[in-house]
Amino acid sequence: MDWPALLWLGLQRRWWRGRARHPALRRVLSPPVPTGDAMDTRYVAVDLETTGLSPEADEIASIGWVAVEQGCILLETARHYRVRLEKGVGQSAIYHQLTDSELQQGEPLSTVLPRLLEAISGSVLIFHNAQLDMGFLNRACRSLWAAPLPVPIEDTMQLELRRLQHRQQCIPAGALRLFQCRHRYGLPDVAAHDALGDAIATAELWLAMKAGEYQKCPAQ
């Protein structure tokens, strides 16, 4: 993010911090906006499965995330939660394979969301299609705790769009989907439409995009 955007984000966080009605959300909004480079900043890749594309009409069905530090994906930080719905999954089950009976065993969003907030405090979030997922997260935080979630974001879909546009390449339909983007970076196929799997897949794609900025991770 450029400095004007960071300044504006910082002002937004200060405004909403005093209005947020949950301590976990206030803690996310309290630290300064991370401004370091990719090697000294903590990142968290996040993915949501939802019952549709409208934050106003649809619901979050599951959330997955994993942290990235110093160019390495920290699998010990990976978390995945199914969310108990107020309405049914409907036709969205075709895409995420989650059924009403499975989600009845999930936890309320008001329980799951604070865990995500604790995990992302002081971090930059990584999404593939941030506009969609942040629409749901902002809607949820506003509905539950009277404040949105103004946080710094990296969006692999937008990064790839800008790269292709810069090269003046034709961008066919579907070319910006997560797994199509992964193919262009030589990343393998993985199972789709699982929130944690997609979060890890997004983290891998982001690291591949940033590969020139990293040295190889030490053996673990």
Summary of the structure (lengths in Angstrom):
residues: 220
radius of gyration: 17.3
end to end distance: 31.7
largest distance: 48.0
contacts: 677
relative contact order: 0.18
helix: 45%
strand: 17%
